[in-house]
Amino acid sequence: MSGLRSSWPLLCAVIGGTLVVAACGPGDAEVAYWSNGAGQSEAVESYAGSEHCDWQDLTFLHIAWPLPGQTGPAANRQYVRDPAGRLAAEVRATYAPRAELPADARTTDYTGPDGQQLWLAPSDSDNLAYVVYPDSQRVEAWPRTTQTLGCD
């Protein structure tokens, strides 16, 4: 019994972490896996926000960090396309529908389901990811969330 009691905090942390991850997923939204030059990969994925939370106009982008060529501690990063600024208090920067790529921006070689490309800049990848739409050469700056967001 004392072994169970001493492992109780760890068990609670594992269960709590599992519940948080389950609440932060795409729910009933379709997940789009972005591909790189080597084919499909699960390192980058995107999905629409859940309708039951009234987030259907948002698009979330999850990146298993670090991607090749990037640095930093291993973790998942979440960025969000939020044209109305509804999650402004939950992000590290501001969404920009017409952005300029920073001078140090480089392609990650990840391509989304509609041909959009993921670019990152070492100078600000902690705050922004750049999505380049090849048909119009439009660049959007998607802010990184302060924590992984999801709704129940």
Buried (B, 14 or more C-beta within 10 A) or exposed (E): EEEEEEEEEEEEEEEEEEEEEEEBBBBEBEEBBBBBEEEEBEBBBBBBBBEEEEBEEBBBBBBBBBBEEBEEEEEEBBBBBBEEEBBEEBBEBEBBEEBEBBEEBBBBBBBBEEEBBBBBBBEBBEBBBBBBBEEEEEBBBBBBBEEBBBEE
